[in-house]
């Protein structure tokens, strides 16, 4: 938000929703890991809600990054545009993985946790590969 030159009604609403979702995340995280002694239905509901929460957070971040990555807006230089587009694409992939993991079938065998762990490597590896390409092209 600090990079955007002016807030529109849409970005202000999305920013408010993002702040709410970020505030909700630690509570949901605690429900998953410290509420594990509850019933399986409780555990599934908590992990599904957590997946939806994190997916929505990354989706909103991708929307903000998309606004920055628009060339016609002139908000960033060409080098930064490339970086913002890559970041946006990775955020979209992570958001999709979290949202897909909310499907009930992924709660079996803890597949959700494997998908969530994969997002860490996808996001970090994507950034690392892009940096290696940038240093290799100079």
N, C-alpha and C positions, 0 to 999 in steps of 0.2 A: 504494500500500500504506500510505503514511503517513496517509491520510485514513480508511481503514477502522479502526473501533474495536477489533476483535479479529480475529485470524487464525483461520480454521477450517482443518481438514486440507486441504480442497479448495483454498482460496486459497493455502495454504503450498506445496502441490505445484505449482500453476500458477505461483506466483512463482519457484520453483526452475527450472521448465521455461523460463520467460521469461528468467531470468538466463542460462541455458545458451544459449538461442537468440540473445540479444543478444551474448554472447561469441563465438558462431560467425559472426555476420554479417560482421565485418571480414575474416575469413579467406576466406569465400565471395566477398566483394566483390573481394578481391585475386586470387582464382582467375579471376574473370571478366575483369578488366581487364589483369592482368599475366600471366595464363596464356593469353592470346589466341594465342600462337604454337603452342600445342598443337593437337591434332587437333580437328576440328569436333565429334566425339562428346564429347570432354572439355569443350569450350566449352558445348555444349548441356546436359550433365550439371551443370556448375557453375552455369549460369544458371537451370536448373530448380530446383536445390537452393536457390539464393538466393531465388527466387520463393516457394518453399514456406516458407522460413525467415521471410521478412518477412511473408508472409500469416499464418503462425502467430503471430508477434509481435503484429500488429494484432488478430488474433482474440482472443488472451488479454487484450490491453488493453481490447477491447470487453467482454469478460466482466467484468473488474474494474470498468469504468465502469458496466456494467449493474447490478452489485451496489450501487453508489453511487446509481444513478438510481431504485432501487425506493422508491416513496413510503412503503410500509408499514414500511420499516426505520427511517425517520426519521433518516437519516444526514446529510441536507442540507436547506437551506431551499428554498422553492419556486423562487426565482431560480436557485439552483445546480442544482436538479433539471432545469430546462429546459436549462441549459448542459450538464449531464452527458448528458442524452438526446441532444442534438444531437451531442455529441462521440462518443457510443457509435455513433450511426447513421453518422457519417462514418467511424469506425474499421471498422465492418462493411463499408461500401462499399469502402474501401481493401483490407481483407483479402480480399474476394471478388475484386477485380481482380488482386491478386498471385497468389492461388491459381489463378484461371482462366488467368493468363499462364503457368503452369507446364505447361499442355497443350502437347505437342510441336509442334502446328501453329503456335503463336505464336513459335517460334524462327526461322521463316523471315522473311526481310526485316527482321529485328530488330524485329518487332512488339512483343516483350516490352518493349523499351526505351521505345517510344512509350506503352505502357500504364503502365509505371512512372512515366514523366514526367507522364502525365495525373493520377496520384494526387496529385502535389504540388499541382496546380492545383485539383483537386476538394476536397481537404482545406482548403487555404487559402481558396479562394473560399467554401466552405460556412461557415467561421468568419467571414469578412468580411461576408457577407450577413447572418448572424445578428446580428453586432454593429451593422450599419447599421439593422436592424429594431428592435433594442433602443433605440438612441439616437433613432430616429424616433418610437417609441411613448411616449417620456418627455416 
